[in-house]
Amino acid sequence: MKEPLNRKSVKRAAAVLGVLAAMSAGAYVLPGGSILRRMVAAREELPSTTLKADGSLHFYGPVVNEAGGALGLPTDRPELEADGTVYMRLPGRCRFEAKAREGNTVAAVSTEGRKRVEGTEIPALSEAVRQLCAVLGVRAESAVEGREVVETHLRSLGIEPRTTSLARFGGDVVYVLGQQGEGKPQFWVYKEGFRPARLKYKDAKGTAWDVRFLDYNSPVTGEMLPRSIEVWRGTDRVMRFTVLAGDTRAKLADTLF
C-alpha cells in the first residue's frame, strides 16, 4: 500500500512543476520588436481616434498633500476624491484633468511628447498622462513606424525593449520588456491582446514610478482605454482613476491640447 504524500513532498512537486512550466513558457517568448509591433497594430485596429472618459479620481498617502494643495481640498485625511477626465485624440494628444467639486481644476497635457500643466502640478497626474499617451496614444503610418516611436520612448525611460521575459500580473500572463530584476525599468504587455499593462521607471530626480493599466474589458471605453489606471510612487499607490462613462465620438477642441 502506498504511503500518502506528505506536505513537504507536495510543495516540492509543485515547485518542480512551476519551474518546468516557466521553462516551457520561456521557450515561446517573442522578441521585443514583435511584441511592440503587435501592440501597435492592435491600436491601429481601434475604430475610433478620439475619447472622452469621465470617472472618479482618488489620491492616497503621500500625494494627498500635493493633490489637496493643488485642488484646494482639505489634506487632513488619508485619501482624497475628485472628478477625473481623460481626453485623447490620436496620435499623441492626451489630457488628464482632476476637478474638485468645490475647489480647483488641474490639467496635465501631453502633446506629441511635449508637457503642459494648467494649474498647480500634481506630479502623479503628469506621469499618468505622459505614459498613457506614449503607449496608448500611438498611431502611425505603419506598425513598424509605431514600434520605433514606442521603442524611442521606452529607451528614454531606461528600458531596453529588445530584452524580453514572461511574468504574471494579477491573474494574467504578461511579456516583460527590459532587464529582469527588482527595481529595473520595465514595460509589461498583456500576452492576450497585446495591450499595455505596466511601466516601471525612474524619473530624472531618481523617483521610482509604476504606472499600471488595468481591465480592458469595460464596455464603456472598449480597448481605447483601460477601466482603471493606477500610479505608484516607490512602494506606495498614490493615485487611481476609474472610468465611469466614455464617449468615443466626442468632438474635442484643439485648445484642450
C-alpha atoms as one frame of an Amber mdcrd trajectory, in Angstrom:
protein
   0.000   0.000   0.000   1.393   3.431  -0.995   2.076   5.966   1.729   0.184
   9.253   1.397   2.238  12.195   0.171   3.327  14.487   2.969   3.074  18.252
   2.721   6.774  18.726   2.009   6.622  16.333  -0.953   3.605  18.135  -2.381
   5.360  21.502  -2.115   8.492  20.065  -3.768   6.461  18.628  -6.630   4.623
  21.908  -7.105   7.904  23.788  -7.202   9.309  21.437  -9.841   6.172  21.778
 -11.933   6.386  25.553 -11.607   9.979  25.603 -12.842   9.128  23.300 -15.745
   6.160  25.455 -16.682   8.289  28.583 -16.574  10.952  26.981 -18.761   8.320
  25.795 -21.199   6.714  29.248 -21.322  10.115  30.868 -21.680  10.697  28.968
 -24.906   7.847  30.905 -26.506   8.796  34.462 -25.538   8.533  36.735 -28.567
  11.266  39.253 -29.386  10.648  42.765 -28.115  10.212  44.193 -31.609   7.493
  41.659 -32.420   5.651  42.355 -29.162   5.628  46.114 -29.775   4.678  45.714
 -33.430   1.673  43.597 -32.453   0.731  46.056 -29.710   0.802  48.991 -32.138
  -1.093  47.009 -34.793  -3.839  46.273 -32.246  -4.138  50.005 -31.501  -4.365
  50.730 -35.243  -7.428  48.489 -35.480  -9.429  50.534 -32.980 -12.444  52.088
 -34.696 -12.084  55.497 -33.032  -9.311  58.071 -32.710 -10.930  60.252 -30.036
 -12.105  59.611 -26.498 -13.525  61.495 -23.558 -13.621  59.354 -20.412 -15.102
  60.616 -17.141 -14.591  58.895 -13.827 -13.535  59.016 -10.203 -10.031  60.007
  -9.187  -8.513  59.054  -5.839  -5.259  60.243  -4.299  -3.614  58.348  -1.447
  -0.945  58.622   1.222   1.995  60.912   0.496   0.290  62.565  -2.502  -2.730
  63.787  -0.512  -0.874  66.969   0.460   0.214  67.635  -3.136  -3.212  66.964
  -4.644  -5.112  68.723  -1.853  -2.970  71.820  -2.157  -3.402  71.936  -5.943
  -7.149  71.278  -5.878  -7.957  73.407  -2.843  -9.164  70.462  -0.764  -8.539
  69.600   2.914  -5.464  67.418   3.425  -6.186  66.152   6.956  -7.277  62.713
   5.697  -5.605  59.593   4.231  -7.424  59.807   0.879  -8.843  62.459  -1.432
 -11.530  62.035  -4.095 -12.049  64.231  -7.150 -13.641  64.007 -10.576 -11.310
  62.951 -13.353 -11.488  63.187 -17.137  -9.163  61.785 -19.785  -9.254  63.255
 -23.286  -7.452  61.508 -26.141  -7.007  62.401 -29.778  -4.767  60.016 -31.670
  -1.991  60.243 -32.429  -0.197  61.662 -29.436  -2.601  64.187 -27.903  -3.783
  63.497 -24.363  -5.161  65.494 -21.457  -5.852  64.348 -17.880  -7.961  66.623
 -15.671  -8.551  66.486 -11.928 -11.545  68.561 -10.791 -12.634  69.265  -7.232
 -16.375  69.810  -6.964 -15.754  72.669  -4.579 -12.250  73.708  -5.465  -9.811
  73.942  -8.367  -9.151  72.139 -11.637  -5.695  70.859 -12.605  -4.850  69.558
 -16.073  -1.776  67.672 -17.260  -1.358  67.656 -21.036   0.926  65.636 -23.313
   1.012  66.688 -26.967   3.392  64.664 -29.119   5.669  64.279 -26.110   5.516
  67.929 -25.028   4.310  68.552 -21.483   1.974  71.313 -20.323   0.312  71.865
 -16.951  -2.691  74.052 -16.176  -2.929  74.962 -12.506  -0.596  73.682  -9.786
   1.076  70.484 -10.957   0.220  67.138  -9.375   3.234  65.004 -10.394   1.309
  61.700 -10.310  -1.233  63.127 -12.766   1.566  64.324 -15.058   3.253  60.919
 -15.042  -0.045  59.176 -15.791  -0.842  61.292 -18.863   2.727  61.129 -20.133
   2.808  57.337 -20.077  -0.723  56.647 -21.256  -0.163  58.959 -24.218   3.144
  57.295 -25.097   1.769  53.746 -25.224  -1.993  54.183 -25.744  -1.913  57.306
 -27.899   0.409  55.975 -30.588  -0.833  55.747 -34.177   1.493  55.788 -37.180
   1.677  55.114 -40.923   2.681  51.518 -40.188   3.123  49.151 -37.257   6.889
  49.262 -37.819   6.958  53.058 -37.563   4.735  52.933 -34.483   7.025  50.349
 -32.894  10.000  52.655 -33.425   8.141  55.526 -31.739   7.388  53.363 -28.677
  10.936  51.977 -28.588  12.338  55.516 -28.525  10.103  56.383 -25.583  10.997
  53.214 -23.681  14.705  53.862 -24.102  14.199  57.393 -22.749  12.946  55.693
 -19.560  15.974  53.398 -19.408  14.043  50.365 -20.679  15.816  48.044 -23.118
  12.944  46.877 -25.368  14.853  44.030 -27.022  15.274  42.115 -23.745  12.155
  40.049 -23.003  10.790  37.561 -20.483   7.457  36.424 -19.043   5.757  37.240
 -15.745   2.334  37.329 -14.126   0.405  40.494 -13.427  -2.576  39.721 -11.242
  -4.094  36.698 -12.952  -2.685  37.500 -16.408   0.472  36.451 -18.224   2.496
  39.412 -19.470   5.533  39.976 -21.639   8.219  41.942 -19.802  10.454  44.205
 -21.879  13.607  45.290 -20.074  16.217  43.777 -17.784  14.925  41.326 -15.196
  15.207  42.154 -11.514  13.519  44.145  -8.776  13.716  47.871  -9.410  14.742
  47.544 -13.060  12.982  49.760 -15.630  10.438  47.619 -17.486   7.439  47.736
 -19.808   4.832  44.997 -19.354   2.401  43.974 -22.114  -0.548  41.608 -21.649
   0.133  38.406 -23.594  -3.526  38.177 -24.548  -4.441  41.050 -26.825  -1.011
  42.772 -26.678  -2.333  45.642 -24.567  -0.048  47.837 -22.417  -0.073  46.679
 -18.790   2.590  48.468 -16.782   5.532  50.902 -16.973   8.211  50.875 -14.258
  10.958  53.514 -14.361  12.740  56.323 -12.538  12.497  59.987 -13.454  15.418
  62.406 -13.732  15.307  63.023  -9.962  15.554  59.298  -9.211  11.914  58.920
  -8.133  10.575  55.434  -8.901   7.241  55.383 -10.755   4.967  52.482 -11.657
   2.020  53.259 -13.964  -0.475  50.395 -14.286  -3.235  49.835 -16.850  -5.961
  47.551 -15.512  -9.003  45.902 -17.153  -9.566  46.469 -20.858 -12.903  44.636
 -20.795 -15.072  47.600 -19.872 -17.868  48.295 -22.408 -17.575  51.979 -21.504
 -14.316  52.578 -23.393 -13.733  49.275 -25.204  -9.991  48.822 -25.692  -9.333
  52.520 -26.204  -8.559  52.986 -22.505  -8.440  50.547 -19.593 -11.129  50.806
 -16.948  -8.581  51.745 -14.277  -5.209  53.474 -14.227  -3.046  53.363 -11.116
   0.095  55.332 -10.328   2.564  54.095  -7.711   5.474  56.126  -6.375   8.109
  53.975  -4.761   6.169  51.308  -2.885   3.039  53.427  -2.388  -0.065  53.558
  -4.543  -0.678  57.297  -4.821  -3.398  57.651  -7.470  -6.200  55.618  -9.053
  -8.543  56.653 -11.857 -11.643  54.554 -12.599 -13.657  55.209 -15.758 -17.413
  55.531 -15.246 -18.526  56.926 -18.630 -16.894  57.184 -22.026 -17.565  58.782
 -25.404 -15.553  57.606 -28.413 -17.319  60.088 -30.722 -16.541  63.190 -28.707
 -15.543  66.322 -30.632 -12.510  67.642 -28.804 -11.436  71.260 -29.161  -7.842
  71.967 -30.195  -7.463  74.186 -27.119  -7.640  71.122 -24.868  -4.234  70.039
 -26.125
